[in-house]
Amino acid sequence: MNIVGVDIGGTFTDLVGVIDGKIVSSKTSTTPADPSEGVAESLRLAKCDLPGLSELLHGSTIAINTVLERKGARTALVTTKGFRDVYAIGRSNRIEAFNLFFHRPKPLVSRELTFEVDERLDPAGNALKALNPAEVDALVKTLLARGVDSVAVCLLHSYANPAHEQAIGAALRAAAPGLFVTLSHEILREFREYERTSTTVLNAYVGPRVRDYLTNLEAWLRGKKFAGKMHLMRSNGGVMSLAQSRVQPVSMMESGPVAGMIAAGILCKQLGIEQAIGFDMGGTTAKSSLITRGAPAVEEGYVIGPLASGQPMQLPVVDIVEVGTGGGSIAWVDETGGLHVGPQSAGADPGPACYGKGSGTPVITDADLVLGRINPHRFLGGGMPLDLAAAKAAIKAKVADPLKLSVEEAALGIAMISDTAMSLSVRAVSVNKGVDPRETTMIAFGGAGPLHAVSIAREIFVPRVIIPKLPGAFSALGMLMASWRQDFVRTLVGRLGKLDAKLVEKVFAELKRDGEEQLKRDGISREGASLVFNADLRYVGQEHALQIPIDDASMLTGDTTKVRELFHVEHDQRYGQAAIEEQLEVVNLRLVLTAARADTIAEQSMAEKWTPSDDAKETSRPVIFDDPKKPLDARIFWRPAMPAGFSFVGPAVIEEPNSTILIHPGDKVHVTEAGHLVIDIAFGGAKQ
């Protein structure tokens, strides 16, 4: 079985594949105007024969970038009469209480394109006021006259009974087959009106652009005689079919980054690491996630963009904290003389000044090059020479001269500020969750991750950093390990032990039926699938709930002792206390449906014995670490030539085709039998 995973990032497009039982990889610049060009080039560089591929897995930032750049479709929103402004009002909490410039999320749909229908359901799904077909027909005509490209329909309590939404959707699809229609119950059958509306709007907003991109990509692949399956990476850490991704693109928001965290979790299992922090730094952003017992946490809520002003999305997402600091993040000086890095990025075109594409804007990669940390002749394995003079000129003009610093001092300042900013994302998934970083291990990957990981580990006292094989294309590798996964949810509110048994059994049966229908649509064997039920529980009076595993309906309606015990233990672990005497309430029932991959070659490749593939000799060059006036003579290694068992002490730089690893003075490096690099941090070690 020949398979490939392709990850399109903001700066680079990465590919990792298993061809004839061997791992192949490539890395090329992303083409912002047409991301599929990057896919084509990565396949060409890896010498992949498309007719010979049985499966292509794909992750892309196109959905999330569409939201962040606000370049989505002209979208209309249809809701229940009296609830037109729910989406604009949002929540009453003020997340940033002391921010004088605080503002709430700006809706993706204007009020003039928000429409009401005079219908009403109660929380149980019973019709209090029936939908008027004549009103629906008039609404359809109005929407088409407004020239909208996409419509989001989110009616009150439609999670309990979708009949009214289905009627509106049928009318819209019949009148305009090319219109992208999103019905909330097809995306999310869960209460919380604001978050449900926001999620539905997000799907409609990005839908046409993602659909067109996937259609064009599939047409190109089929035109090249690719006859295999195509799966898309989901934000929940699993994959989905191409057909489903066209109608539910909101599930792709974090499709690229989560794959790397899945691979990091598998590596933790292989190495026996109980708790780790996955750190991924690419060209545009840096991401962190807490990995416990080989699995990153999956949360039932996410905000696209800043926490206070971003767009809420109520779907299962691997818990990733992201900051706008990547290799292409722009360094700039404000009017008061303050130096900043990001969140703006130079992207792939024109990219950093050192790319030689005419950009005079300095970025982190330019600073790393000036500091001697990057070899201008070995970037991308020597396939993309870097222009050191251009990097120096950009830093001098935009940072050094305005701040009256030398170019080297300015470059070090850029690197230090970016490291501090990225350490905040690592703190957010460790310290902020009650986890001591000193008791974790960092798994660092991404094209720029290994270059900055040790500095960040030193910043927050993470004692050990592991750089896996293929770090620059680790997310693409993770796609080859991801299971097929679907999540289903039904809102069901009631006191634990007092729920109607027949109702609970009915909801369980509905979830199971929906799961089996999805298996059939995607051609997945029922025998190879795993069904795991969970219940969202909370103390009566609480706002948010915890997910507790449930075997069957009787655990909620019969003897509830086990469920109560599980909840109290989970609550104590999460919040440091448990109120055993308090009553519990059920909020939602969930089904997580997964099907593991039949092939495990990619997973096995991470544990295979390492054999050097090159015989490049060790060299040295001056590298700036802490003092721009006193560069250190660092040892330079070529990773493909480093044998298993090899150890040394920094300062050093380890270069490889798709990444660079910076080893600080005093840090100890060991090459494992499988070829992974283990770096033990020497806190308070050698100083310049």
ZAMARGU-4260 file (C-alpha; in steps of 0.2 Angstrom, whole numbers, plus 5000, padded with zeros to 4 digits):
<rodrens>
0) 5000/5000/5000 | 5007/5017/4994 | 5001/5032/5004 | 5006/5050/5006 | 5002/5064/5018
5) 5003/5082/5012 | 5002/5096/5025 | 5000/5114/5018 | 5006/5127/5030 | 5007/5146/5028
10) 5025/5145/5022 | 5030/5127/5017 | 5021/5112/5010 | 5027/5096/5017 | 5025/5078/5011
15) 5029/5062/5019 | 5024/5045/5011 | 5026/5027/5012 | 5031/5021/4995 | 5035/5002/4992
20) 5038/5000/5011 | 5050/5015/5012 | 5048/5033/5020 | 5050/5047/5007 | 5048/5066/5011
25) 5049/5083/5003 | 5047/5101/5007 | 5043/5115/4996 | 5036/5133/4997 | 5018/5135/4998
30) 5009/5144/4984 | 4997/5156/4992 | 4988/5160/4976 | 4985/5141/4972 | 4989/5129/4986
35) 4987/5114/4975 | 5003/5120/4966 | 5013/5116/4982 | 5004/5099/4983 | 5009/5095/4965
40) 5027/5101/4968 | 5029/5091/4984 | 5023/5075/4975 | 5036/5079/4961 | 5050/5081/4973
45) 5046/5065/4982 | 5045/5056/4965 | 5028/5049/4969 | 5019/5040/4955 | 5001/5046/4957
50) 4993/5031/4948 | 5003/5020/4960 | 4996/5028/4976 | 4982/5020/4985 | 4978/5034/4997
55) 4982/5053/4999 | 4980/5061/5016 | 4979/5080/5017 | 4980/5094/5030 | 4978/5112/5025
60) 4977/5129/5033 | 4965/5136/5020 | 4949/5135/5031 | 4957/5144/5046 | 4966/5157/5036
65) 4949/5161/5027 | 4942/5166/5044 | 4958/5175/5050 | 4959/5185/5034 | 4940/5187/5033
70) 4940/5182/5015 | 4925/5170/5016 | 4909/5169/5006 | 4895/5182/5006 | 4885/5173/5020
75) 4867/5175/5026 | 4861/5169/5043 | 4843/5162/5046 | 4837/5160/5063 | 4821/5160/5074
80) 4810/5176/5075 | 4816/5186/5090 | 4834/5179/5090 | 4841/5189/5076 | 4855/5197/5087
85) 4860/5182/5097 | 4876/5180/5085 | 4881/5198/5087 | 4878/5199/5106 | 4887/5184/5110
90) 4891/5181/5129 | 4891/5194/5143 | 4908/5190/5150 | 4922/5202/5148 | 4937/5190/5145
95) 4950/5204/5146 | 4944/5215/5160 | 4958/5227/5160 | 4960/5229/5141 | 4954/5247/5137
100) 4953/5242/5119 | 4944/5226/5122 | 4930/5222/5109 | 4919/5207/5106 | 4920/5195/5091
105) 4915/5204/5075 | 4902/5193/5067 | 4906/5186/5050 | 4888/5190/5044 | 4881/5207/5044
110) 4864/5211/5053 | 4857/5216/5036 | 4860/5198/5030 | 4853/5190/5046 | 4835/5185/5043
115) 4821/5178/5055 | 4807/5165/5052 | 4792/5164/5063 | 4793/5147/5070 | 4796/5140/5087
120) 4801/5123/5096 | 4802/5120/5114 | 4818/5112/5122 | 4811/5095/5119 | 4809/5098/5101
125) 4790/5100/5101 | 4783/5113/5089 | 4775/5128/5098 | 4773/5137/5081 | 4774/5128/5065
130) 4784/5133/5050 | 4775/5142/5037 | 4779/5136/5019 | 4774/5152/5011 | 4786/5162/5022
135) 4800/5150/5018 | 4797/5152/4999 | 4798/5171/5002 | 4814/5170/5012 | 4822/5159/4998
140) 4818/5173/4985 | 4825/5186/4996 | 4841/5177/4999 | 4844/5174/4981 | 4840/5192/4977
145) 4853/5198/4989 | 4866/5188/4980 | 4873/5177/4994 | 4885/5163/4991 | 4881/5154/5007
150) 4868/5152/5020 | 4869/5146/5038 | 4852/5140/5046 | 4852/5139/5065 | 4835/5138/5073
155) 4831/5138/5091 | 4831/5121/5099 | 4834/5112/5082 | 4847/5101/5090 | 4831/5092/5098
160) 4821/5092/5082 | 4828/5097/5065 | 4812/5096/5055 | 4810/5115/5053 | 4829/5117/5047
165) 4827/5102/5035 | 4812/5111/5027 | 4821/5127/5025 | 4837/5118/5019 | 4827/5108/5006
170) 4819/5124/4999 | 4836/5132/4997 | 4844/5118/4989 | 4830/5115/4977 | 4830/5133/4972
175) 4849/5136/4970 | 4859/5119/4969 | 4875/5129/4968 | 4871/5138/4985 | 4882/5132/5000
180) 4869/5128/5013 | 4874/5124/5031 | 4860/5117/5043 | 4866/5118/5061 | 4859/5100/5066
185) 4870/5093/5052 | 4885/5101/5060 | 4881/5101/5079 | 4866/5094/5088 | 4871/5102/5105
190) 4863/5116/5115 | 4872/5133/5118 | 4864/5145/5106 | 4878/5157/5103 | 4892/5144/5100
195) 4880/5133/5089 | 4876/5148/5079 | 4894/5154/5077 | 4900/5136/5072 | 4886/5135/5059
200) 4891/5152/5052 | 4909/5147/5052 | 4905/5132/5041 | 4895/5142/5029 | 4908/5156/5028
205) 4923/5145/5023 | 4912/5132/5014 | 4913/5139/4996 | 4931/5142/4996 | 4936/5125/5004
210) 4924/5116/4992 | 4931/5124/4977 | 4949/5121/4983 | 4945/5103/4986 | 4936/5101/4970
215) 4950/5108/4960 | 4963/5097/4969 | 4953/5082/4966 | 4951/5086/4948 | 4970/5088/4946
220) 4974/5072/4955 | 4961/5062/4945 | 4968/5070/4929 | 4985/5063/4934 | 4977/5046/4935
225) 4976/5045/4954 | 4963/5032/4958 | 4965/5030/4977 | 4956/5037/4992 | 4958/5055/4998
230) 4956/5059/5016 | 4956/5075/5025 | 4964/5078/5042 | 4951/5084/5055 | 4954/5096/5070
235) 4949/5082/5082 | 4964/5072/5077 | 4956/5060/5065 | 4953/5060/5047 | 4937/5061/5036
240) 4932/5057/5019 | 4933/5070/5004 | 4914/5070/5003 | 4911/5075/5021 | 4925/5088/5021
245) 4916/5097/5007 | 4900/5099/5017 | 4908/5101/5034 | 4924/5111/5031 | 4923/5119/5049
250) 4930/5102/5055 | 4947/5106/5045 | 4951/5122/5055 | 4966/5115/5063 | 4969/5100/5051
255) 4988/5103/5049 | 4994/5106/5067 | 4985/5092/5075 | 4993/5079/5065 | 5010/5083/5072
260) 5003/5081/5090 | 4996/5064/5085 | 5013/5059/5080 | 5021/5066/5095 | 5009/5056/5106
265) 5014/5040/5097 | 5032/5044/5100 | 5028/5047/5118 | 5021/5029/5119 | 5036/5022/5111
270) 5048/5030/5123 | 5038/5028/5138 | 5035/5046/5142 | 5020/5049/5153 | 5018/5068/5150
275) 5025/5079/5136 | 5023/5096/5128 | 5021/5095/5109 | 5029/5111/5102 | 5027/5114/5083
280) 5035/5130/5075 | 5032/5133/5057 | 5034/5148/5046 | 5018/5157/5052 | 5014/5151/5069
285) 5020/5141/5084 | 5008/5128/5092 | 5009/5119/5109 | 4999/5105/5116 | 4999/5095/5132
290) 5001/5076/5129 | 4996/5064/5142 | 4999/5045/5141 | 5002/5046/5123 | 4987/5057/5118
295) 4984/5076/5116 | 4969/5082/5125 | 4953/5085/5115 | 4942/5099/5120 | 4924/5103/5115
300) 4927/5121/5112 | 4939/5132/5102 | 4941/5150/5097 | 4948/5154/5080 | 4959/5170/5083
305) 4962/5179/5100 | 4953/5172/5115 | 4943/5187/5118 | 4939/5193/5100 | 4940/5177/5090
310) 4926/5166/5083 | 4920/5152/5094 | 4918/5135/5087 | 4909/5121/5097 | 4917/5106/5090
315) 4930/5093/5096 | 4947/5100/5093 | 4964/5094/5099 | 4968/5107/5113 | 4982/5117/5104
320) 4987/5135/5110 | 4994/5145/5095 | 5004/5161/5094 | 5008/5171/5079 | 5026/5168/5080
325) 5034/5158/5066 | 5050/5158/5055 | 5042/5171/5044 | 5035/5183/5058 | 5040/5201/5055
330) 5051/5211/5067 | 5045/5229/5068 | 5048/5244/5079 | 5033/5254/5085 | 5033/5273/5087
335) 5039/5273/5105 | 5054/5263/5100 | 5048/5246/5106 | 5053/5230/5097 | 5040/5218/5092
340) 5039/5201/5083 | 5023/5196/5074 | 5009/5192/5073 | 5011/5198/5055 | 5020/5186/5044
345) 5030/5187/5027 | 5023/5170/5022 | 5029/5161/5007 | 5029/5175/4995 | 5039/5186/4997
350) 5045/5177/5013 | 5060/5182/5023 | 5072/5195/5016 | 5085/5181/5015 | 5074/5172/5002
355) 5080/5184/4989 | 5063/5188/4982 | 5065/5207/4985 | 5058/5208/5003 | 5066/5221/5014
360) 5056/5216/5029 | 5066/5207/5043 | 5059/5191/5050 | 5064/5178/5063 | 5073/5167/5050
365) 5083/5182/5045 | 5089/5185/5063 | 5093/5166/5065 | 5104/5167/5049 | 5113/5183/5055
370) 5116/5174/5072 | 5125/5160/5062 | 5112/5147/5068 | 5106/5143/5050 | 5118/5138/5036
375) 5114/5148/5021 | 5121/5134/5010 | 5111/5119/5018 | 5093/5127/5019 | 5081/5114/5013
380) 5095/5102/5010 | 5104/5115/4999 | 5090/5117/4987 | 5086/5135/4993 | 5102/5145/4996
385) 5099/5160/5007 | 5105/5178/5005 | 5114/5183/5021 | 5118/5201/5015 | 5099/5204/5011
390) 5095/5198/5029 | 5108/5210/5037 | 5102/5224/5026 | 5084/5222/5031 | 5088/5220/5050
395) 5099/5235/5049 | 5086/5246/5040 | 5070/5241/5050 | 5077/5237/5067 | 5095/5240/5071
400) 5096/5258/5064 | 5080/5264/5072 | 5085/5257/5089 | 5104/5262/5087 | 5110/5244/5089
405) 5122/5233/5079 | 5114/5221/5067 | 5120/5207/5078 | 5112/5215/5093 | 5096/5218/5084
410) 5095/5200/5077 | 5098/5193/5095 | 5084/5204/5101 | 5072/5197/5088 | 5076/5179/5093
415) 5074/5182/5112 | 5058/5191/5110 | 5051/5178/5099 | 5057/5164/5111 | 5048/5173/5125
420) 5032/5175/5115 | 5032/5156/5111 | 5036/5151/5129 | 5019/5158/5133 | 5010/5145/5123
425) 5020/5132/5132 | 5015/5139/5148 | 4997/5140/5143 | 4996/5121/5141 | 5007/5117/5156
430) 5008/5129/5170 | 4990/5136/5167 | 4983/5118/5168 | 4992/5114/5184 | 5006/5104/5176
435) 5024/5107/5182 | 5035/5110/5166 | 5049/5102/5176 | 5040/5086/5176 | 5037/5085/5157
440) 5047/5082/5141 | 5046/5093/5126 | 5044/5085/5108 | 5049/5099/5096 | 5046/5098/5077
445) 5041/5109/5063 | 5054/5118/5051 | 5059/5130/5064 | 5054/5121/5080 | 5070/5112/5084
450) 5080/5129/5081 | 5071/5137/5095 | 5065/5123/5107 | 5080/5123/5118 | 5079/5141/5122
455) 5060/5139/5126 | 5064/5124/5137 | 5077/5134/5146 | 5064/5149/5148 | 5052/5138/5158
460) 5063/5124/5165 | 5058/5109/5154 | 5073/5097/5158 | 5073/5087/5142 | 5069/5091/5123
465) 5067/5077/5110 | 5069/5080/5092 | 5061/5066/5082 | 5066/5060/5065 | 5059/5071/5050
470) 5055/5085/5062 | 5052/5097/5048 | 5038/5086/5040 | 5032/5079/5056 | 5014/5084/5054
475) 5013/5076/5037 | 5020/5060/5045 | 5007/5061/5058 | 4994/5061/5045 | 4999/5043/5040
480) 4996/5038/5058 | 4979/5046/5061 | 4963/5035/5063 | 4947/5039/5054 | 4936/5048/5067
485) 4919/5055/5069 | 4911/5063/5084 | 4892/5063/5087 | 4883/5072/5101 | 4865/5074/5107
490) 4859/5086/5121 | 4850/5077/5135 | 4848/5087/5151 | 4842/5079/5167 | 4847/5074/5185
495) 4858/5058/5185 | 4848/5043/5190 | 4831/5052/5187 | 4832/5052/5168 | 4818/5043/5158
500) 4826/5026/5154 | 4817/5025/5137 | 4823/5042/5132 | 4841/5039/5136 | 4840/5022/5127
505) 4832/5031/5112 | 4847/5044/5111 | 4860/5030/5113 | 4851/5021/5098 | 4851/5037/5088
510) 4869/5040/5090 | 4874/5022/5086 | 4863/5023/5070 | 4871/5039/5065 | 4888/5032/5068
515) 4884/5016/5058 | 4877/5026/5043 | 4893/5036/5043 | 4904/5021/5043 | 4894/5014/5028
520) 4895/5031/5018 | 4914/5031/5020 | 4916/5013/5017 | 4923/5008/5034 | 4921/4991/5041
525) 4910/4990/5056 | 4921/4976/5063 | 4936/4987/5063 | 4927/5002/5071 | 4927/5007/5089
530) 4912/5015/5097 | 4915/5024/5114 | 4901/5033/5123 | 4903/5048/5134 | 4891/5058/5145
535) 4894/5077/5149 | 4891/5078/5168 | 4892/5093/5180 | 4886/5097/5197 | 4869/5105/5197
540) 4871/5124/5195 | 4888/5123/5186 | 4890/5130/5169 | 4902/5118/5161 | 4903/5099/5161
545) 4916/5085/5161 | 4916/5070/5149 | 4914/5053/5158 | 4915/5037/5149 | 4899/5027/5148
550) 4896/5009/5143 | 4877/5009/5141 | 4861/5018/5145 | 4859/5009/5162 | 4874/5018/5169
555) 4864/5034/5168 | 4847/5027/5173 | 4851/5012/5184 | 4865/5010/5197 | 4874/5027/5195
560) 4888/5023/5208 | 4902/5020/5195 | 4898/5036/5185 | 4898/5046/5201 | 4914/5040/5206
565) 4922/5043/5189 | 4916/5060/5189 | 4922/5065/5207 | 4939/5058/5202 | 4940/5068/5186
570) 4934/5084/5195 | 4947/5082/5208 | 4960/5079/5195 | 4955/5094/5185 | 4950/5107/5199
575) 4958/5100/5215 | 4942/5096/5224 | 4926/5086/5222 | 4909/5089/5231 | 4904/5071/5234
580) 4888/5076/5242 | 4882/5087/5227 | 4869/5081/5214 | 4875/5078/5197 | 4867/5083/5180
585) 4868/5075/5163 | 4870/5088/5149 | 4875/5079/5133 | 4878/5061/5127 | 4892/5058/5115
590) 4899/5045/5103 | 4917/5045/5097 | 4918/5033/5083 | 4936/5028/5077 | 4943/5016/5065
595) 4962/5013/5066 | 4973/5012/5051 | 4976/4995/5044 | 4994/4999/5040 | 5007/5004/5053
600) 5022/5007/5043 | 5024/5025/5047 | 5022/5022/5065 | 5035/5008/5064 | 5047/5019/5055
605) 5049/5030/5071 | 5055/5015/5081 | 5066/5007/5067 | 5084/5006/5071 | 5093/5021/5064
610) 5107/5019/5051 | 5117/5034/5045 | 5114/5038/5027 | 5129/5050/5024 | 5147/5052/5030
615) 5148/5071/5031 | 5162/5077/5042 | 5160/5088/5058 | 5165/5106/5055 | 5163/5122/5065
620) 5158/5140/5064 | 5155/5155/5075 | 5137/5156/5082 | 5129/5169/5093 | 5120/5163/5108
625) 5119/5176/5123 | 5132/5189/5118 | 5132/5197/5101 | 5150/5202/5103 | 5156/5185/5108
630) 5150/5172/5096 | 5155/5154/5101 | 5164/5142/5090 | 5150/5129/5088 | 5152/5111/5082
635) 5142/5108/5066 | 5135/5091/5063 | 5125/5084/5048 | 5111/5073/5056 | 5110/5060/5042
640) 5129/5056/5047 | 5126/5055/5066 | 5126/5036/5072 | 5115/5029/5085 | 5123/5030/5102
645) 5133/5046/5098 | 5134/5059/5112 | 5141/5076/5114 | 5140/5092/5123 | 5135/5109/5116
650) 5137/5122/5109 | 5133/5115/5093 | 5122/5116/5078 | 5114/5100/5070 | 5109/5102/5052
655) 5097/5091/5042 | 5088/5092/5025 | 5072/5100/5033 | 5077/5108/5049 | 5091/5114/5060
660) 5093/5111/5079 | 5102/5123/5090 | 5111/5115/5105 | 5116/5128/5119 | 5132/5127/5129
665) 5132/5113/5142 | 5117/5104/5135 | 5120/5085/5132 | 5114/5077/5116 | 5112/5058/5114
670) 5106/5049/5098 | 5094/5035/5102 | 5094/5018/5093 | 5080/5024/5083 | 5089/5040/5078
675) 5079/5053/5089 | 5089/5066/5097 | 5087/5068/5116 | 5094/5084/5123 | 5096/5086/5142
680) 5096/5104/5147 | 5110/5111/5157 | 5102/5124/5168 | 5114/5137/5174 | 5127/5129/5162
685) 5141/5136/5152 | 5139/5155/5149 | 5147/5166/5137
</rodrens>
